[in-house]
Every structure is written in C-alpha cells, then in structure tokens.
Amino acid sequence: MKWFLSLLVLVPTSCLKFLDPQGLGLPVASKRPGWLARRDELVVDARPKQRGGMLILQLVLNDAYGYWGSEGSTARPRWLRAILATNRKHAMQHGHAMVLRWKRTLPLTEWQEEMCSQKGQSREECAKSWERENFCWEKFPFMVSMVSVRPGAGKRAQVDYLLNSQEFTHMIMLDADAALIRHQVDILGGIAQQMQQQNVDVFLTNEDWLKNGQERINGGVIMARNSKWSEDMFQDAFEAHKLGPKMRKIWRIGETGVMCTSNEQICLNDLVYGHGKKIMEGHVAFESGIVSWQENFGGNHLEQRVYNRGGCTLRHCWEKISDPSMEEKKIQDDRLLIVHFMGGSKNIAPEVLCGQHGNFTGEAPEGYGCRK
C-alpha cells in the first residue's frame, strides 16, 4: 500500500481565526451549510470538489461533570481545544471536511429506564449514570440515524452522513480526545486506500499498545466506507443498543446473537470476536494500534505506521505496555499517526500538541487550540 505524503502547507492566519458564531466555544465556520444534519456544526470544508471526499466526525458533548464543557458556557478545556485545532489543521492540509456534534440526540432507552426504576433512581440520576455509555452510542447515529425515512428506500435512516447528499466516500469517527498528529501524511487517504485493497467496509483498531489489549477494540478511531453494508451494520448495532436485553438474533447483516447492553466498543468487540465473527469477516479490517507494515510512498520497502496509540505512552502508562520504545520515543516516534488521549492522558494533550516538539495546531501560541 502506498501512503499519501504531502508537504506541510502554511495556512494564512486569517483562515485559522477562531470563529464561534453559535457561542459554543468551538472553532466552527462562519456559515453553516445546508447539508449538515441536526444541529451539527462545520469546522472546515477543504474538499477540492463540492461532493465526495472524506469527512472527519467528532462528538463534543457537554457532560454532567463539566469535563468536556458545561451547558450555557462557552469555555472548553484546553486539552479539547488543542485536539480540535490539530484535527482542523489536518483536514485543511489534506482536503477533508470536519464536522462536530455538540448537542446530544439520544434519550434513555426503555430498558435503561426500567433498570433505574428498579434501583429507585430519579430520571436525572438515571441519565447521569448512563451518560458515558450513551455518549459512546451517539457515534453510530452520528453516521446513520434511525428515526426517519429515506425517500424510495422504505424504513431507513435519517440522512446524516452515510446517506448525505454530499456523497462522502469515507467517514472517520474520532473520539474528541483523538488527534491526527502526523500532518505530512494523509492519514485518512492511506487508510482508505488500504480498505480498498482489502475490499472492506469498516476499519477498526485494537489497544495492543497495552500488554493485554491485542483483542480489545478501541472505539476512538472508526473509519467507514460509504457502503450498504456499513449503513446496515451501524444501524443493526444501534438497534441492538435500543433493544438491550430484548435481543434480536437476525440483523440486517445476518444472524449474530449479540446483545449490546454496555457501550459501542464492547458491542463491536462481541461482533468481531463473538457470535458475529463470521459475518464480520471480509467486511472489517481490524488493525494493530501499534504497528502495521505498509509500503512507503516510493513502494521500495516496508515501514511501520501506527494508526492509534494511547496518550499514556507519551509519558507513562500505569498498565504494562507491549513495547517500551513507545515511552522512549514519545511524540517523536515517526510511526505514530493518531494519538488517543484516553482517560487521564487528556491533561498532557496541550503540552504535547503545543509544546517543545512543535505546534501541531497550525496556529500561533495564542490561537484557539493553544492559548491558556
């Protein structure tokens, strides 16, 4: 596989000016295009053509504890701003579009409400107890929603992005704490080319930067080809979440026998390694979070690329890691493409992305991403 390499582009400062027309504390464009779904906001659309191309999706929902942001406040934590600015830089440099969903769309499911009722919890307590899981499930309807009808297709999804009139070829769903850091490489373009060569619909990575993470899917980086199978799989998984214990064995993609009563990551793990394994084979690329041997741009030799690695490896992981050189090389590891600042490692994101090894945001130190 050939990796997409490009020269670093110097973007005019005016293009990177912090805009916040909606008062959300987010770096959104001044004009909201009509193709956006729900109350989503466009960060940048750098596609060379009006249709097609690739789309970066990120959820930036306000949480009950105010860690990601608080309702009614424009203040966003510096770690989040640094990551969003870094991803915006990558989208601009490689001709992609980037969209944020800041408003939650999912209510509690019936089975969640029943469980809370049995525990004597109020609705507010119930929503708070299920917040993390339901925030994770927002990813799938972000791509394809379940609540409407597509003309001429029977009962199908609301037009979000897999079915959007913009006809995106691929979508990458990033957790808000995942950063595309290697700007000289078109990361999305490289993954898309690998998906084409393998003829798969969905691209996932594991957590094998940790000693025992090889068979554990990480939901922070999910890339989908715009295909019927992708649409069906995401709809099936989301329906399984809504049904909970009322498991439906026959899905659109086939018979799985999978119950999804936790988060989307565990559901995908059960599909890939459990009863849905045979159905997923041939449709899903499940790649290492440490290394993947690919041809370089010249096609003369093989080199390692890291699709997704936990942010703790840039300082210290409390769980045993599989390759000590990760903590030695840190951000200067040329193999590293995507950093996932999971858990407590979020706090080092500004230091990494705005620090001594370069400013990954493409802005001045007082810009949206790096200012204190």
VEXTOR-367543 format. One record per residue (C-alpha): residue number from 1; residue in three letters; chain; x, y, z. Coordinates in nm, 3 decimals, decimal comma. Example, Ala and Ser with C-alpha at 12.3 -4.5 7.8 and 13.67 -1.06 7.14 Angstrom:
<pts>
> 1  Ala  A  1,230  -0,450  0,780
> 2  Ser  A  1,367  -0,106  0,714
</pts>
This chain:
<pts>
> 1  Met  A  0,000  0,000  0,000
> 2  Lys  A  0,124  0,347  -0,085
> 3  Trp  A  0,099  0,614  0,180
> 4  Phe  A  -0,024  0,960  0,087
> 5  Leu  A  0,253  1,205  0,169
> 6  Ser  A  0,238  1,580  0,129
> 7  Leu  A  0,446  1,885  0,202
> 8  Leu  A  0,349  2,094  0,501
> 9  Val  A  0,128  2,380  0,394
> 10  Leu  A  0,150  2,723  0,552
> 11  Val  A  -0,210  2,830  0,606
> 12  Pro  A  -0,286  3,202  0,629
> 13  Thr  A  -0,358  3,311  0,985
> 14  Ser  A  -0,693  3,453  0,875
> 15  Cys  A  -0,805  3,104  0,776
> 16  Leu  A  -0,735  2,978  1,127
> 17  Lys  A  -0,904  3,262  1,312
> 18  Phe  A  -1,125  3,137  1,594
> 19  Leu  A  -1,486  3,169  1,492
> 20  Asp  A  -1,772  3,090  1,727
> 21  Pro  A  -2,093  3,229  1,575
> 22  Gln  A  -2,312  2,998  1,786
> 23  Gly  A  -2,139  3,074  2,117
> 24  Leu  A  -2,040  2,712  2,172
> 25  Gly  A  -1,672  2,758  2,247
> 26  Leu  A  -1,593  2,558  1,933
> 27  Pro  A  -1,387  2,652  1,623
> 28  Val  A  -1,676  2,644  1,376
> 29  Ala  A  -1,714  2,806  1,035
> 30  Ser  A  -1,895  3,136  1,000
> 31  Lys  A  -2,151  2,993  0,759
> 32  Arg  A  -2,348  2,675  0,826
> 33  Pro  A  -2,405  2,473  0,505
> 34  Gly  A  -2,746  2,322  0,436
> 35  Trp  A  -2,618  1,965  0,416
> 36  Leu  A  -2,537  1,948  0,788
> 37  Ala  A  -2,762  1,721  0,992
> 38  Arg  A  -2,947  1,813  1,312
> 39  Arg  A  -2,764  2,092  1,498
> 40  Asp  A  -2,415  1,986  1,393
> 41  Glu  A  -2,154  2,247  1,309
> 42  Leu  A  -1,895  2,262  1,033
> 43  Val  A  -1,536  2,328  1,136
> 44  Val  A  -1,387  2,333  0,788
> 45  Asp  A  -1,464  2,203  0,439
> 46  Ala  A  -1,139  2,186  0,244
> 47  Arg  A  -1,259  1,939  -0,019
> 48  Pro  A  -1,148  2,035  -0,370
> 49  Lys  A  -1,492  1,941  -0,510
> 50  Gln  A  -1,846  2,013  -0,391
> 51  Arg  A  -1,928  1,643  -0,347
> 52  Gly  A  -1,739  1,333  -0,247
> 53  Gly  A  -1,426  1,336  -0,038
> 54  Met  A  -1,377  1,234  0,324
> 55  Leu  A  -1,539  1,354  0,643
> 56  Ile  A  -1,398  1,374  0,996
> 57  Leu  A  -1,667  1,343  1,264
> 58  Gln  A  -1,617  1,426  1,633
> 59  Leu  A  -1,855  1,437  1,928
> 60  Val  A  -1,802  1,726  2,172
> 61  Leu  A  -2,097  1,682  2,406
> 62  Asn  A  -2,124  1,871  2,734
> 63  Asp  A  -2,113  1,626  3,022
> 64  Ala  A  -2,271  1,632  3,367
> 65  Tyr  A  -1,932  1,686  3,535
> 66  Gly  A  -1,823  1,968  3,302
> 67  Tyr  A  -1,507  1,785  3,197
> 68  Trp  A  -1,578  1,832  2,826
> 69  Gly  A  -1,776  2,153  2,870
> 70  Ser  A  -2,080  2,277  3,060
> 71  Glu  A  -2,424  2,377  2,939
> 72  Gly  A  -2,456  2,751  2,900
> 73  Ser  A  -2,081  2,811  2,900
> 74  Thr  A  -1,852  2,886  2,606
> 75  Ala  A  -1,547  2,767  2,798
> 76  Arg  A  -1,392  2,450  2,663
> 77  Pro  A  -1,096  2,275  2,828
> 78  Arg  A  -0,756  2,341  2,675
> 79  Trp  A  -0,694  1,972  2,601
> 80  Leu  A  -1,009  1,962  2,386
> 81  Arg  A  -0,928  2,287  2,207
> 82  Ala  A  -0,576  2,167  2,125
> 83  Ile  A  -0,707  1,841  1,976
> 84  Leu  A  -0,982  2,006  1,771
> 85  Ala  A  -0,736  2,263  1,632
> 86  Thr  A  -0,490  1,986  1,545
> 87  Asn  A  -0,756  1,789  1,358
> 88  Arg  A  -0,873  2,103  1,181
> 89  Lys  A  -0,516  2,159  1,064
> 90  His  A  -0,504  1,804  0,926
> 91  Ala  A  -0,838  1,842  0,746
> 92  Met  A  -0,730  2,170  0,587
> 93  Gln  A  -0,396  2,037  0,474
> 94  His  A  -0,532  1,721  0,310
> 95  Gly  A  -0,861  1,844  0,166
> 96  His  A  -1,112  1,689  0,405
> 97  Ala  A  -1,426  1,818  0,576
> 98  Met  A  -1,469  1,821  0,955
> 99  Val  A  -1,799  1,830  1,147
> 100  Leu  A  -1,874  1,845  1,520
> 101  Arg  A  -2,184  1,723  1,701
> 102  Trp  A  -2,222  1,925  2,019
> 103  Lys  A  -2,586  1,852  2,106
> 104  Arg  A  -2,680  1,510  2,234
> 105  Thr  A  -2,956  1,332  2,042
> 106  Leu  A  -3,022  1,009  2,234
> 107  Pro  A  -3,274  0,973  2,516
> 108  Leu  A  -3,257  0,694  2,771
> 109  Thr  A  -3,370  0,360  2,631
> 110  Glu  A  -3,673  0,183  2,779
> 111  Trp  A  -3,458  -0,089  2,932
> 112  Gln  A  -3,229  0,168  3,093
> 113  Glu  A  -3,527  0,349  3,245
> 114  Glu  A  -3,663  0,018  3,376
> 115  Met  A  -3,330  -0,066  3,541
> 116  Cys  A  -3,312  0,279  3,703
> 117  Ser  A  -3,669  0,248  3,823
> 118  Gln  A  -3,585  -0,082  3,992
> 119  Lys  A  -3,297  0,093  4,171
> 120  Gly  A  -3,521  0,381  4,279
> 121  Gln  A  -3,321  0,637  4,081
> 122  Ser  A  -3,471  0,963  3,958
> 123  Arg  A  -3,464  1,041  3,587
> 124  Glu  A  -3,178  1,286  3,642
> 125  Glu  A  -2,979  1,025  3,836
> 126  Cys  A  -3,056  0,770  3,567
> 127  Ala  A  -2,937  0,996  3,285
> 128  Lys  A  -2,616  1,068  3,474
> 129  Ser  A  -2,546  0,700  3,545
> 130  Trp  A  -2,583  0,606  3,178
> 131  Glu  A  -2,422  0,920  3,037
> 132  Arg  A  -2,087  0,771  2,938
> 133  Glu  A  -2,239  0,469  2,761
> 134  Asn  A  -2,499  0,678  2,579
> 135  Phe  A  -2,240  0,935  2,473
> 136  Cys  A  -2,047  0,646  2,316
> 137  Trp  A  -2,360  0,532  2,133
> 138  Glu  A  -2,404  0,876  1,981
> 139  Lys  A  -2,130  0,778  1,733
> 140  Phe  A  -2,344  0,541  1,528
> 141  Pro  A  -2,647  0,766  1,470
> 142  Phe  A  -2,396  1,045  1,402
> 143  Met  A  -2,318  0,845  1,088
> 144  Val  A  -2,661  0,695  1,029
> 145  Ser  A  -2,967  0,781  1,239
> 146  Met  A  -3,265  0,554  1,298
> 147  Val  A  -3,553  0,795  1,324
> 148  Ser  A  -3,675  0,881  0,979
> 149  Val  A  -3,744  0,758  0,627
> 150  Arg  A  -3,524  0,795  0,325
> 151  Pro  A  -3,739  0,853  0,012
> 152  Gly  A  -3,773  0,543  -0,201
> 153  Ala  A  -3,594  0,314  0,042
> 154  Gly  A  -3,866  0,206  0,284
> 155  Lys  A  -3,799  0,247  0,654
> 156  Arg  A  -3,441  0,365  0,655
> 157  Ala  A  -3,221  0,618  0,828
> 158  Gln  A  -3,246  0,990  0,861
> 159  Val  A  -2,998  1,145  0,624
> 160  Asp  A  -2,698  1,218  0,843
> 161  Tyr  A  -2,367  1,145  0,668
> 162  Leu  A  -2,352  0,793  0,524
> 163  Leu  A  -2,665  0,884  0,328
> 164  Asn  A  -2,589  1,252  0,291
> 165  Ser  A  -2,634  1,436  -0,039
> 166  Gln  A  -2,264  1,526  -0,025
> 167  Glu  A  -2,184  1,163  -0,116
> 168  Phe  A  -1,882  1,131  0,109
> 169  Thr  A  -1,668  0,832  0,016
> 170  His  A  -1,544  0,768  0,370
> 171  Met  A  -1,612  0,890  0,721
> 172  Ile  A  -1,378  0,865  1,017
> 173  Met  A  -1,534  0,884  1,361
> 174  Leu  A  -1,284  1,013  1,616
> 175  Asp  A  -1,338  1,040  1,987
> 176  Ala  A  -1,296  1,403  2,093
> 177  Asp  A  -0,969  1,306  2,262
> 178  Ala  A  -0,815  1,155  1,945
> 179  Ala  A  -0,570  1,368  1,743
> 180  Leu  A  -0,442  1,327  1,385
> 181  Ile  A  -0,087  1,438  1,453
> 182  Arg  A  0,129  1,340  1,154
> 183  His  A  0,038  1,622  0,917
> 184  Gln  A  0,289  1,528  0,648
> 185  Val  A  0,090  1,207  0,589
> 186  Asp  A  -0,270  1,198  0,462
> 187  Ile  A  -0,384  0,956  0,729
> 188  Leu  A  -0,741  0,920  0,601
> 189  Gly  A  -0,624  0,875  0,244
> 190  Gly  A  -0,385  0,599  0,348
> 191  Ile  A  -0,648  0,412  0,547
> 192  Ala  A  -0,900  0,446  0,263
> 193  Gln  A  -0,651  0,300  0,017
> 194  Gln  A  -0,586  0,006  0,246
> 195  Met  A  -0,960  -0,051  0,283
> 196  Gln  A  -0,993  -0,051  -0,095
> 197  Gln  A  -0,710  -0,301  -0,136
> 198  Gln  A  -0,863  -0,531  0,126
> 199  Asn  A  -1,216  -0,460  -0,003
> 200  Val  A  -1,355  -0,396  0,346
> 201  Asp  A  -1,626  -0,159  0,465
> 202  Val  A  -1,516  -0,071  0,819
> 203  Phe  A  -1,174  -0,005  0,970
> 204  Leu  A  -1,110  -0,063  1,343
> 205  Thr  A  -0,803  -0,066  1,567
> 206  Asn  A  -0,722  -0,250  1,887
> 207  Glu  A  -0,545  -0,148  2,208
> 208  Asp  A  -0,231  -0,357  2,167
> 209  Trp  A  -0,007  -0,077  2,289
> 210  Leu  A  -0,110  -0,234  2,620
> 211  Lys  A  0,027  -0,579  2,707
> 212  Asn  A  -0,319  -0,737  2,719
> 213  Gly  A  -0,500  -0,518  2,468
> 214  Gln  A  -0,449  -0,713  2,145
> 215  Glu  A  -0,805  -0,847  2,133
> 216  Arg  A  -0,972  -0,534  2,267
> 217  Ile  A  -1,124  -0,296  2,016
> 218  Asn  A  -1,069  0,073  2,071
> 219  Gly  A  -1,374  0,277  1,969
> 220  Gly  A  -1,179  0,603  1,941
> 221  Val  A  -1,097  0,554  1,572
> 222  Ile  A  -1,364  0,407  1,342
> 223  Met  A  -1,349  0,459  0,967
> 224  Ala  A  -1,631  0,353  0,735
> 225  Arg  A  -1,662  0,331  0,361
> 226  Asn  A  -1,988  0,468  0,229
> 227  Ser  A  -2,149  0,133  0,150
> 228  Lys  A  -2,475  -0,051  0,210
> 229  Trp  A  -2,303  -0,295  0,445
> 230  Ser  A  -2,161  -0,014  0,660
> 231  Glu  A  -2,501  0,151  0,679
> 232  Asp  A  -2,666  -0,177  0,781
> 233  Met  A  -2,404  -0,270  1,038
> 234  Phe  A  -2,419  0,063  1,221
> 235  Gln  A  -2,800  0,059  1,215
> 236  Asp  A  -2,805  -0,301  1,342
> 237  Ala  A  -2,567  -0,228  1,629
> 238  Phe  A  -2,758  0,085  1,729
> 239  Glu  A  -3,090  -0,104  1,723
> 240  Ala  A  -2,930  -0,371  1,943
> 241  His  A  -2,844  -0,098  2,193
> 242  Lys  A  -3,201  0,032  2,188
> 243  Leu  A  -3,343  -0,319  2,239
> 244  Gly  A  -3,094  -0,411  2,510
> 245  Pro  A  -3,193  -0,740  2,678
> 246  Lys  A  -3,465  -0,791  2,416
> 247  Met  A  -3,201  -0,926  2,184
> 248  Arg  A  -3,277  -0,968  1,816
> 249  Lys  A  -3,078  -1,256  1,667
> 250  Ile  A  -3,135  -1,174  1,300
> 251  Trp  A  -2,977  -0,847  1,195
> 252  Arg  A  -2,968  -0,688  0,850
> 253  Ile  A  -2,614  -0,819  0,810
> 254  Gly  A  -2,708  -1,169  0,928
> 255  Glu  A  -2,756  -1,377  1,243
> 256  Thr  A  -2,533  -1,254  1,524
> 257  Gly  A  -2,684  -1,342  1,861
> 258  Val  A  -2,511  -1,034  2,007
> 259  Met  A  -2,664  -0,830  2,291
> 260  Cys  A  -2,548  -0,467  2,327
> 261  Thr  A  -2,621  -0,352  2,684
> 262  Ser  A  -2,299  -0,162  2,750
> 263  Asn  A  -2,104  0,075  2,523
> 264  Glu  A  -2,040  0,060  2,149
> 265  Gln  A  -1,683  -0,064  2,196
> 266  Ile  A  -1,793  -0,378  2,381
> 267  Cys  A  -2,068  -0,436  2,125
> 268  Leu  A  -1,816  -0,421  1,839
> 269  Asn  A  -1,581  -0,648  2,033
> 270  Asp  A  -1,858  -0,907  2,070
> 271  Leu  A  -1,928  -0,883  1,699
> 272  Val  A  -1,565  -0,923  1,592
> 273  Tyr  A  -1,468  -1,193  1,842
> 274  Gly  A  -1,807  -1,343  1,936
> 275  His  A  -2,113  -1,479  1,758
> 276  Gly  A  -2,091  -1,223  1,481
> 277  Lys  A  -1,734  -1,313  1,383
> 278  Lys  A  -1,818  -1,497  1,059
> 279  Ile  A  -2,047  -1,217  0,944
> 280  Met  A  -1,784  -0,950  1,010
> 281  Glu  A  -1,507  -1,136  0,828
> 282  Gly  A  -1,443  -0,992  0,485
> 283  His  A  -1,609  -0,663  0,579
> 284  Val  A  -1,394  -0,532  0,865
> 285  Ala  A  -1,022  -0,455  0,888
> 286  Phe  A  -0,909  -0,492  1,248
> 287  Glu  A  -0,566  -0,332  1,272
> 288  Ser  A  -0,294  -0,304  1,531
> 289  Gly  A  -0,281  0,005  1,745
> 290  Ile  A  0,097  -0,029  1,749
> 291  Val  A  0,226  -0,114  1,403
> 292  Ser  A  0,111  -0,203  1,056
> 293  Trp  A  0,362  -0,285  0,788
> 294  Gln  A  0,283  -0,090  0,474
> 295  Glu  A  0,468  0,012  0,160
> 296  Asn  A  0,615  0,358  0,177
> 297  Phe  A  0,538  0,630  -0,075
> 298  Gly  A  0,806  0,508  -0,317
> 299  Gly  A  0,697  0,147  -0,282
> 300  Asn  A  1,059  0,033  -0,233
> 301  His  A  1,047  -0,101  0,121
> 302  Leu  A  0,814  -0,155  0,413
> 303  Glu  A  0,771  0,077  0,707
> 304  Gln  A  0,568  0,078  1,028
> 305  Arg  A  0,267  0,302  1,078
> 306  Val  A  0,071  0,346  1,399
> 307  Tyr  A  -0,299  0,405  1,346
> 308  Asn  A  -0,399  0,460  1,707
> 309  Arg  A  -0,199  0,471  2,029
> 310  Gly  A  -0,297  0,565  2,381
> 311  Gly  A  -0,178  0,905  2,503
> 312  Cys  A  -0,030  0,749  2,817
> 313  Thr  A  0,258  0,614  2,605
> 314  Leu  A  0,379  0,973  2,563
> 315  Arg  A  0,453  0,987  2,935
> 316  His  A  0,382  0,671  3,135
> 317  Cys  A  0,112  0,402  3,126
> 318  Trp  A  0,004  0,254  3,457
> 319  Glu  A  -0,090  -0,067  3,279
> 320  Lys  A  0,200  -0,265  3,135
> 321  Ile  A  0,274  -0,173  2,772
> 322  Ser  A  0,378  -0,408  2,493
> 323  Asp  A  0,668  -0,205  2,351
> 324  Pro  A  0,889  0,002  2,588
> 325  Ser  A  1,024  0,207  2,295
> 326  Met  A  0,689  0,388  2,279
> 327  Glu  A  0,759  0,565  2,609
> 328  Glu  A  1,116  0,635  2,497
> 329  Lys  A  1,035  0,792  2,158
> 330  Lys  A  0,708  0,954  2,264
> 331  Ile  A  0,570  1,205  2,009
> 332  Gln  A  0,892  1,185  1,804
> 333  Asp  A  0,812  0,828  1,701
> 334  Asp  A  0,779  0,863  1,323
> 335  Arg  A  0,549  0,559  1,311
> 336  Leu  A  0,284  0,740  1,513
> 337  Leu  A  -0,014  0,881  1,320
> 338  Ile  A  -0,302  0,912  1,569
> 339  Val  A  -0,277  0,976  1,943
> 340  His  A  -0,577  0,885  2,157
> 341  Phe  A  -0,554  1,086  2,480
> 342  Met  A  -0,769  0,848  2,681
> 343  Gly  A  -0,852  0,897  3,047
> 344  Gly  A  -0,601  1,096  3,248
> 345  Ser  A  -0,370  1,144  2,948
> 346  Lys  A  -0,606  1,419  2,825
> 347  Asn  A  -0,426  1,656  3,058
> 348  Ile  A  -0,099  1,622  2,867
> 349  Ala  A  -0,258  1,697  2,526
> 350  Pro  A  -0,177  2,072  2,535
> 351  Glu  A  0,182  2,001  2,639
> 352  Val  A  0,220  1,753  2,351
> 353  Leu  A  0,035  1,943  2,078
> 354  Cys  A  0,153  2,293  2,172
> 355  Gly  A  0,488  2,205  2,326
> 356  Gln  A  0,859  2,191  2,260
> 357  His  A  0,838  1,939  1,975
> 358  Gly  A  0,624  2,167  1,763
> 359  Asn  A  0,282  2,324  1,742
> 360  Phe  A  0,052  2,070  1,577
> 361  Thr  A  -0,245  2,309  1,560
> 362  Gly  A  -0,110  2,525  1,277
> 363  Glu  A  -0,186  2,835  1,486
> 364  Ala  A  0,008  3,087  1,686
> 365  Pro  A  0,056  3,012  2,058
> 366  Glu  A  -0,234  3,247  2,141
> 367  Gly  A  -0,464  3,075  1,891
> 368  Tyr  A  -0,779  2,879  1,974
> 369  Gly  A  -0,602  2,549  2,042
> 370  Cys  A  -0,301  2,653  2,249
> 371  Arg  A  -0,398  2,967  2,438
> 372  Lys  A  -0,410  2,925  2,815
</pts>
